[in-house]
Amino acid sequence: MTERFATTPFGGRSLSHAMFAAQEKVARARQKLLAEADEGEATATADKWQLLRSLTEARVVYGLSDRTIAVLEALLSFQQAAELDGRAPLIVFPSNAELSMRTRGMAPATLRRHLAALVDAQMIIRRDSPNGKRYARRGDDGAIESAFGFDLAPFALRAAEIEAHAAAARAQARALQALRSEITIHLRDLAKTIDAGLSEERAGDWERFADRLAELSGRVARNAAPEELSKRRDALSRLRAEVELAYLNSLSNEEMSANDSNFERHIQNSNTDLHIESSSEKELNENRRGKTVTVGEGGPAEQADRIAGIRRRLKASRDMRDENLPPPEPETKSAPAPLETVLAACPQFALYARKGIGDWRDFLQTAGLVRSMLGVSPDAWTRARRAMGDLNAAVTVAAILERSSEIRSPGGYLRALTERAENGRYSVGPVLNALSAAGRTQAARAGEGAAR
C-alpha cells in the first residue's frame, strides 16, 4: 500500500477536500523530515504524553473539547512507544469496545463524534481497510506489514506548532491571572479605604466613590477577554488614586506626624470574617469564667460583603436625607454611667480620639474609629447599635478595646454580646464595674510594688 496517495474513507463517508489536503500535508512534512535526516540534521521527536499536555493547554486554538482530548489520549495509549516520530505511519487499530473502555465507557455515538473532530482538526487520519474493520496484517516474523485504523502521524508532525500554541496559551493565562489579581487588590483597597472614610466620618465625597466602586465591582466572568479585564483594571486604578488622595487630604497634621509610640497604641485586627464573628459565644463564656484567649489572625472579609455594607449604610443615610430628617443625636438619657466614669474604666479608649472626648458625641465618633481598628465589620457594629442603643454599643466597644489582649475575635465577641442584648440578657453596667475593679486592683498592686 503506497502512502503517497489519499486513502478514501469506507462506507457512506465521502472523500472531502479537507481529508485530501490533510494527507497531502502529512506527506510533505514527512518528506521534509526525511530530507533533513539525510543532511544530518536531527529530526524532531516528541514525548506523546507531554505533547498531549501541550495540546490540552492549546485546545481552544484547535477547537477541541476536553472529551475530544480524552479520546486522543485513549488512542495514544494503544501506541507502545513513548516517543512519536512522524517520519513513518503511526497507525493504531483499537476496536470500538476497547476504545470505549479506555475512555471510561464513552458511548459509541459520542466516540464517533469526537473521532470526527480529531480528523477535522487534522490530528489523526483515517486509514480504512477494504471492509472498514480496524486490524493489522503481520508477516512470518510477527512484524506488522500493514495496518488499518487511525494514523497518529499528523499529531506527531505538528509537535512544534502545538508547543508554540501551548506556550502562547500559558503566557496568556499568566497575563489574565495577573489582571485578575490586580482587580482583586484594587477592589479590596478601595472598599477598605472608603469604609474607613465613612466610619471615621472624614471629609470627602465618599458616597460618590462608593457608587463608582459599586459599578465596577460586579462579578468578573470566568472567560472574560483580556481587553475587558484591562479596561476594568484601569478604571479601578484611576478610582483608587482619587480615593487614596481624598483620604490622604483628610488626615490632620497630627495624624500625619504621629511618632512610633502613637502607632504602638494602634490595634489592628484584620479578622472580619462574619463566620468567625458569629461563632464567639464560646469565647464569651470562656472570658466570663476568667480564661485567657490568645490573640489570633484570621482571613480578611471578602470585598463584596464590605461593599454591600457600605451600600446599605449609604442607602440609610440617603433615606434620612430624603425625609429631611436631622442626624440622630446620641441618647444621653440612656447613658449607662457618667462619661467620666466610663473613661476612667476604659483609659485606652481616649487615646484614639482625634481631638479628645468632651461629650458623648465625641465618644460615639471615637467608637466608630475603634471598631474599625479592631476589625469589627460595619454589619456587626450596626446590629449592636440597634440592639443595645448607640451609647451602650459604644461603651461595649471601649470595653472590648480595654480587654483586646484577651479577646481573639473582637467582632465575634461583639456579635455574641449583641445576641444576648437582643434576648434581654446583657447589660453594660456589670462590664464597667468589672473593668473598674480590675483597674483598682492593678493600681493597688502597682502601689505596693512602688512601696517595696
Secondary structure, DSSP 8 states (H G I E B T S, - for coil): --SSS----STT----HHHHHHHHHHHHHHHHHHHHHHTT-----EEHHHHHHHHHHTHHHHT--HHHHHHHHHHHHT---SEE-TTS--EE---HHHHHHHTTS--HHHHHHHHHHHHHTTS-EEE--TTS--EEEE-TTS-EEEEEEEE-HHHHHTHHHHHHHHHHHHHHHHHHHHHHHHHHHHHHHHHHHHHHHHHTT-SS-HHHHHHHHHHH-S---TT--HHHHHHHHHHHHHHHHHHHHHHHHHS-HHHHT--HHHHHT--------HHHHTT-HHHHHHHHTT------------HHHHHHHHHHHHHHHHHHHHTT-------GGG-SS-HHHHHHH-TTGGGG-SS---SHHHHHHHHHHHHHHHT--HHHHHHHHHHH-HHHHHHHHHHHHHTTTT-S-HHHHHHHHHHHHHTT---HHHHHHHHHHHHHHHHHHHHHHHH-
